[in-house]
Amino acid sequence: MEESSSTLKELVIREICQHTPLVFSGDDPLGLPQDNLLSQFAEKLQLLFSRGTPSDVFFKNLKDEGGGSTICGHVFDRGDYFYTCVECRADPTCVFCKSCFFSSPHVQHLYKMFASGGAGSCDCGDVEAWTKDPHCDKHKPRIHTNQSNPLATLPDWLTTHGHEFCHFIFEYAVTMQTFKDWNSLSPYFKSKLEPHYKEDSFCLQVLNDEVNTFDAVVNLFINALGVSNKDSLTLTYAVDKIGRASVFQGSQENCIRRSSALSRLNSEVIPLIVAQHQQCSVFLLNTLLNICCQTPGLQKMCALTLFVTDIPVTNGVPLLEYIFTVFPTLWRCVCEVWLKIFLQTVFPSDDTKMLFAETFIKKYSEILHHPVEYEYKEQNTLKIMSVQLFTSPTIALLIIENYQSLLHILDC
């Protein structure tokens, strides 16, 4: 049965609006969802993506046709172990995650092991990163699949349907994550959130500014909010770990009063329903990433959606360029999920990687001068993408030839 993009959009937003107030509390400092409803929500989203086919059957059919993902792209968290094969690496920046390394021939070679500081990604599957055996057993490409055009391995209906699904998830996410005030919301999203909007339900969000010390923030919360030392530690930990936390809930007037008492910190007062949808937007991006990393065709379909220009909040600017522009204003866990989307959907394909490089070079001076204090430490900045681009011989040569990248870099 055919369905229009508007019908799909309405089905997705209906599930989002139905589950968000139930699954995401909005006032939980750690942003932890209600586990008993979360899996149900994720399953309903997956069924909308697959048009009702159970996930195990749906992904098995796609992998039978086009094979699984041939690149890992796992983004390292702080403390993750990673490995480099001294005998086969193209340069010292080429690494495997633990899972890929121990599923590869390199485990029999001379190698080095490191603990990550929280930056970089696995290079398994990148043929330019290794002189031989670039794939682990899990990511070996199937010989008969169409590697040059992964989209050709997808059913015709899924190419269109999947793009519309990705398009709306991205539109929803950037709209919620760049929220300024209620009146600035588009009429469409305002109409969807309005039934849950309450004049006396606001929350005070504190953002990690990387300026105040952990102990100083603990004391500020105790004095300004009247919370116990234990609760203050929980709030401060959430601000440090996630990049932002809801520290008080109440009327807009009371939230503003508490915000004044925390004037040393970077804070904002927003409607509770918006805070809930902001939490949901992170979950949706992670869910979409889990879906689209199943096969090369889905990866490329998702990646191409990042270059659309018809998302209202971007005002005609390509989505990827808009994300680059607002990146310093996003909080830590949001930065992390966007970086994962870039690395795990854009970089597996040379043409989307080249499109990404074009935008990156265009915005390079702005990216280079992004204030690190708003990007939650160096490992979560867009600057780390330069390693992925400039150490790839093919991409580096093309951006020098086609985009005068040396001039852009020297001008910085």
ChimeraX attribute file (.defattr): number of C-alpha atoms within 10 A of each C-alpha:
attribute: neighborCount
match mode: 1-to-1
recipient: residues
	/A:1	3
	/A:2	8
	/A:3	10
	/A:4	10
	/A:5	16
	/A:6	11
	/A:7	10
	/A:8	18
	/A:9	15
	/A:10	12
	/A:11	13
	/A:12	19
	/A:13	16
	/A:14	12
	/A:15	15
	/A:16	21
	/A:17	17
	/A:18	12
	/A:19	17
	/A:20	23
	/A:21	18
	/A:22	14
	/A:23	22
	/A:24	24
	/A:25	20
	/A:26	29
	/A:27	21
	/A:28	17
	/A:29	22
	/A:30	19
	/A:31	20
	/A:32	13
	/A:33	19
	/A:34	12
	/A:35	11
	/A:36	9
	/A:37	14
	/A:38	16
	/A:39	12
	/A:40	13
	/A:41	18
	/A:42	16
	/A:43	14
	/A:44	16
	/A:45	22
	/A:46	20
	/A:47	14
	/A:48	18
	/A:49	23
	/A:50	18
	/A:51	18
	/A:52	12
	/A:53	13
	/A:54	13
	/A:55	15
	/A:56	8
	/A:57	10
	/A:58	16
	/A:59	18
	/A:60	15
	/A:61	13
	/A:62	19
	/A:63	19
	/A:64	12
	/A:65	17
	/A:66	24
	/A:67	26
	/A:68	23
	/A:69	24
	/A:70	24
	/A:71	28
	/A:72	24
	/A:73	24
	/A:74	18
	/A:75	21
	/A:76	20
	/A:77	16
	/A:78	12
	/A:79	11
	/A:80	15
	/A:81	16
	/A:82	22
	/A:83	22
	/A:84	26
	/A:85	23
	/A:86	16
	/A:87	13
	/A:88	18
	/A:89	20
	/A:90	18
	/A:91	15
	/A:92	10
	/A:93	14
	/A:94	24
	/A:95	26
	/A:96	27
	/A:97	22
	/A:98	14
	/A:99	16
	/A:100	25
	/A:101	22
	/A:102	15
	/A:103	14
	/A:104	19
	/A:105	16
	/A:106	23
	/A:107	14
	/A:108	9
	/A:109	12
	/A:110	11
	/A:111	15
	/A:112	11
	/A:113	14
	/A:114	12
	/A:115	13
	/A:116	16
	/A:117	14
	/A:118	16
	/A:119	17
	/A:120	24
	/A:121	26
	/A:122	25
	/A:123	25
	/A:124	27
	/A:125	24
	/A:126	20
	/A:127	15
	/A:128	17
	/A:129	22
	/A:130	21
	/A:131	12
	/A:132	14
	/A:133	18
	/A:134	23
	/A:135	24
	/A:136	22
	/A:137	14
	/A:138	17
	/A:139	19
	/A:140	18
	/A:141	20
	/A:142	15
	/A:143	8
	/A:144	9
	/A:145	17
	/A:146	17
	/A:147	18
	/A:148	10
	/A:149	12
	/A:150	19
	/A:151	20
	/A:152	15
	/A:153	21
	/A:154	20
	/A:155	13
	/A:156	10
	/A:157	11
	/A:158	18
	/A:159	17
	/A:160	13
	/A:161	21
	/A:162	20
	/A:163	19
	/A:164	20
	/A:165	22
	/A:166	22
	/A:167	22
	/A:168	19
	/A:169	20
	/A:170	21
	/A:171	18
	/A:172	22
	/A:173	21
	/A:174	20
	/A:175	22
	/A:176	22
	/A:177	20
	/A:178	16
	/A:179	16
	/A:180	13
	/A:181	11
	/A:182	14
	/A:183	9
	/A:184	11
	/A:185	17
	/A:186	12
	/A:187	9
	/A:188	8
	/A:189	13
	/A:190	14
	/A:191	11
	/A:192	14
	/A:193	15
	/A:194	11
	/A:195	10
	/A:196	14
	/A:197	16
	/A:198	12
	/A:199	10
	/A:200	15
	/A:201	16
	/A:202	27
	/A:203	27
	/A:204	27
	/A:205	23
	/A:206	24
	/A:207	24
	/A:208	25
	/A:209	22
	/A:210	17
	/A:211	11
	/A:212	12
	/A:213	11
	/A:214	14
	/A:215	11
	/A:216	10
	/A:217	21
	/A:218	21
	/A:219	16
	/A:220	19
	/A:221	22
	/A:222	16
	/A:223	14
	/A:224	15
	/A:225	16
	/A:226	11
	/A:227	17
	/A:228	13
	/A:229	13
	/A:230	10
	/A:231	16
	/A:232	22
	/A:233	19
	/A:234	17
	/A:235	25
	/A:236	27
	/A:237	19
	/A:238	22
	/A:239	25
	/A:240	19
	/A:241	15
	/A:242	20
	/A:243	24
	/A:244	26
	/A:245	29
	/A:246	26
	/A:247	26
	/A:248	21
	/A:249	22
	/A:250	16
	/A:251	19
	/A:252	19
	/A:253	12
	/A:254	17
	/A:255	23
	/A:256	19
	/A:257	13
	/A:258	20
	/A:259	23
	/A:260	13
	/A:261	15
	/A:262	18
	/A:263	11
	/A:264	13
	/A:265	18
	/A:266	16
	/A:267	22
	/A:268	15
	/A:269	24
	/A:270	22
	/A:271	23
	/A:272	27
	/A:273	25
	/A:274	23
	/A:275	27
	/A:276	22
	/A:277	26
	/A:278	25
	/A:279	24
	/A:280	26
	/A:281	24
	/A:282	20
	/A:283	19
	/A:284	21
	/A:285	21
	/A:286	17
	/A:287	16
	/A:288	21
	/A:289	22
	/A:290	14
	/A:291	19
	/A:292	23
	/A:293	22
	/A:294	18
	/A:295	25
	/A:296	29
	/A:297	30
	/A:298	26
	/A:299	25
	/A:300	23
	/A:301	23
	/A:302	29
	/A:303	27
	/A:304	19
	/A:305	21
	/A:306	24
	/A:307	18
	/A:308	14
	/A:309	16
	/A:310	14
	/A:311	18
	/A:312	12
	/A:313	19
	/A:314	18
	/A:315	11
	/A:316	12
	/A:317	16
	/A:318	17
	/A:319	24
	/A:320	21
	/A:321	20
	/A:322	18
	/A:323	19
	/A:324	17
	/A:325	14
	/A:326	12
	/A:327	22
	/A:328	20
	/A:329	17
	/A:330	20
	/A:331	22
	/A:332	24
	/A:333	17
	/A:334	23
	/A:335	22
	/A:336	21
	/A:337	18
	/A:338	19
	/A:339	19
	/A:340	19
	/A:341	24
	/A:342	21
	/A:343	23
	/A:344	27
	/A:345	28
	/A:346	24
	/A:347	23
	/A:348	22
	/A:349	21
	/A:350	13
	/A:351	15
	/A:352	20
	/A:353	19
	/A:354	19
	/A:355	16
	/A:356	22
	/A:357	25
	/A:358	18
	/A:359	15
	/A:360	22
	/A:361	22
	/A:362	16
	/A:363	15
	/A:364	22
	/A:365	15
	/A:366	14
	/A:367	19
	/A:368	15
	/A:369	10
	/A:370	19
	/A:371	15
	/A:372	17
	/A:373	14
	/A:374	22
	/A:375	24
	/A:376	25
	/A:377	14
	/A:378	16
	/A:379	19
	/A:380	25
	/A:381	24
	/A:382	20
	/A:383	17
	/A:384	15
	/A:385	18
	/A:386	15
	/A:387	11
	/A:388	20
	/A:389	20
	/A:390	15
	/A:391	16
	/A:392	16
	/A:393	11
	/A:394	13
	/A:395	18
	/A:396	16
	/A:397	13
	/A:398	15
	/A:399	18
	/A:400	15
	/A:401	11
	/A:402	9
	/A:403	15
	/A:404	13
	/A:405	21
	/A:406	12
	/A:407	11
	/A:408	15
	/A:409	12
	/A:410	8
	/A:411	9
	/A:412	11
